């Protein structure tokens, strides 16, 4: 188990990163507004699975692989950059729209909502950096069971994301319910 000080510090850093708007938050809010709370929750489940993937990968040493093989990190980084370029192209192309412009979105099924949440998270370089460079700094081998410490820290970050997004989605649901 990580020390209380390490757990608290990691939780505060995670909260700060979760509060910083990014692709995950934009995706979750857009789906919640356009398709309702249930779609937002399915999308959130996909995003959470992306966090779970990074957490387990970091805990089992994939961090070392990605740091030892810069190409693997470059693939992730470039995948995220291509996704952002695709969003940019859709914003500037003739007849294109900004990703932040309010528009009618197609109603996606639960599988697609989940998959898009997962993909949005896996291509988010901010999330990769949390697990690939930040998390290992809070693991203390002297405290024993490195895997357990890594999983505890990762679960803390996921819980913070889940509760914050749940609060945001709940707030949006209340706002939608009271609007005329």
N, C-alpha and C positions, 0 to 999 in steps of 0.2 A: 504494500500500500504506500502511495506517495505520502510525504509528510504533509501536514495540514497547511504549512506555509506554501509548499509547492502547489498543492491542490487549489488553494485560494488564489494564488498568483496566476495560475493557468486559467482558472475560471474567469478572472477579471479580464485577462487578455482575450479569451474566447468571447466574452460578452462584447468587448469593444469591436472585435472583428465581425461578430454577428450583426451589430448595430450599423456597421458600415454597409450602405446599400451596394449590392452587386447583382450578378446574373441570377443567383438563386432567389433573392428577394423579389426582383422584378418579375421573374417567372411565376412565383407563388402568388404575388399580388394580382398579376394580370389574369391568371386562371381563376382566382377567387372572385374577382370582380365580374369576369365574363361568364363564368359557369356556376358560381356559388360556392358555398362553404365546403360541400362534400368534394367537389373537384379540387379545391385548394388543399384539402386534407390528403387526398390521394397523391397529389403532386408533392406535398410535404413528405409523404412516406417515401417517394422516390428519391427526394433530396436526402432524407435521413439515411437511406440505404447507401447513397454515395459516400456520406460521412463514415458509415460503418465499413465500407470497402477500404477507404483510406486508413481508418483506425486499425483494422486487422492487418492490412499490408504493412503499416509502420510497426505494429507490434511484433510481427513475425520477421522483421528484418529486411523488408523490401526497401526500406529507407536506405540501407547500406548499398543495395543493388543500384538504386537510382543515383546515389551519390558516386558510386564506383563506375557506373556506365552513364556518362553524361547524355548519351544518345537517348536513353529511355526518358530522362527528364525533358529533353528537347522535344520528343514526340508529344508528350503531354502539353508542354508549353505551346508548341506550334498548333496542336489541335484546338486549344483554347483561343489562340490568336485567329485561327481560321474561322471559328464560330463567331468571334467578335467582328471579323471582316465581313462575314455573311450578313450580320445584323446591320453593319455600316452600309454595305452595298444596297440592302433593301431600303435604307433610309434615303440614299442619294440617287438611286437609279431613277430614270424617267417613270413617273407614276408610282414611285416608291413612297414609303411612309416611315416615319421615325418609329423606333421600337417603343417609344414613350407616348406616342400619339394614341388617343383613345379611338378604338375601332372595334367593330364587331368581329370577334374571333370565332372560328368554327368550333362547334361543340365536339370535343374529343372524348373518346371512350376512356374507361379507367386504365386500361393497359397502356394506351398512348400517354395519358397524363403521368402515370408512374414512370414510364420510360423516359419521357422528356425531363421530368424532375431529376432522375438519376443521371442522365446525360449532361444536363445543365450543371449539376454538381461535379461530376467527374472531369468536366472541361474547365472548371473554375480554378484558375491558378492560385487564388487566395486560399482555397481549401487545401490544395496540395501542399502549399507552404506551411500551413498549420501543422499538418501531420508529418511532413518530410523534414522540416528543419526546426520547428518550434517545440513540438512534443518531446523529442528526445532530450532536449535540454532540461526538462523537468523530471526525467527519470534518474534515480539515484541507485546505481547497482549495489551500494553499501546497504541499502534498505531491503535488499533481497528481491526475489521474483520480479524480474524486469518485465516479463510479459504481463503480469498482473498489474503492475504500475502503469504500463502503457495503455492497457485496456481501461483502467479506471480513469485515467486522464481523458482518453478519447470519449468514454461514456459521459463524462462531465461536459465536454464540448457539445455532444449531441443533445444532452438534456437541456442545456442552455438554449441551443438552436430551437429545439422542439417547443419549449415553454414560451420563448419569446415569439416565435412564429404563431403558435397557438393563440397567444394573447392578441397579436396583430390581426389574425384572421377572425377571432372572436369580436374584436372591435369593429372590423369591417362588416361583419354580419349584423351587429347591433345597428350600425349606421345605415345599412341597407334596409333593415327592418323598420326604422323610424322615419326614413325619407318618404315623401309622397310621390 
